[in-house]
Amino acid sequence: MFYEIYHLEAVDPAGRMFNRNINVSVDEYGYTGHFSYEAFSSQSGVYPSVDEALAEIAAKIKKKGFHDIRTRLNFREERYLAEREPWVYY
């Protein structure tokens, strides 16, 4: 199984800025994202693109009151890429 790690930054419902990882597993069926913040966790469905999996997680946390959400690729397998990757805003 292949994986990617995305860095997520956002503001929580209490107004605190935070950052966490979204672990994305990749297999023959597609991409699935996994996210946790304090007592809240979310997992996306399986999608043909990583953008769709990340967008589902962003939509789920927006519904819980999170805002100013952005992500960028940090790792693809063992390779660090964050400084070269653009932020995606939701």
N, C-alpha and C positions, 0 to 999 in steps of 0.2 A: 504494500500500500504506500502510496505517495502522500506527502503532506506539505502544507504551506502554513505559515503563521503570519497573521495580519495584526497590526497594531491598531487598536481602536482608542480614540480620545473622544470624550463627551462630557456633558454636564448632567449630573444626576438630578432627580426630582427635588432634592434638598438644596440644590444650587452649588454642589461641590464638583469641581473639575476632577476627572479621574482618567486613568488609562489602563487598559487590559489587553490581553491577547485574544484573538479569535483563532482557534485552531481549526484548520480546514483539512479534512481528509479527502483524498481523491482516490477513487477506484474506477473500475470499469463501468460503473453506473453513473458516475458524476461526482459533483462536489457537495460536501456537507459541512456546514460551519457549526462550531461549538463555542459558546460564550458564557462566562459567569462573572457576576459582580455582586458581592456581598451575598444576600440570600436569594438573589434572582439569577436563574440560568435559563438559557435558551439554546435551542438547536434548530437549524434550518432543515428544510426538506432536502432531497437530493435534486440537484439541478445540473443542466449541461454546461453551465459556466459558473465560475467563482463569483462573478459580479452579481448574479441572481441570488446565490446563497448569502452573500454579504448584505444585499439589499433587503432580504427577508429578515435577517437579524436586526438591521437598522430599523425597519418598520415595526418590529415587535417591541424594541426598547423605546421607540418614540411613543407608542401607545401606553407605555408605563410612565411617561413623563420625562424621559431623557431628551436632551436637545443638544444642538451644536455638535452633531455626530460626524466624525470623519475617520477614515481608515487608510492604511497603506500597507503594502507588502513588506514584511520584515525578513522572513526566511522562506526560502524554497529548499526543502530538505535541509542540508547543513549550510547552505550558502546564504550569507547575510547580504540583503539587498536594500535595506530601508533608505539609506542616504541617496540612492539613485531613483527611487520610486516616487511618483507623485501622490499627493493626498487625494482621496475621493470624498466629497462632501455629500451628506444626505439631508 
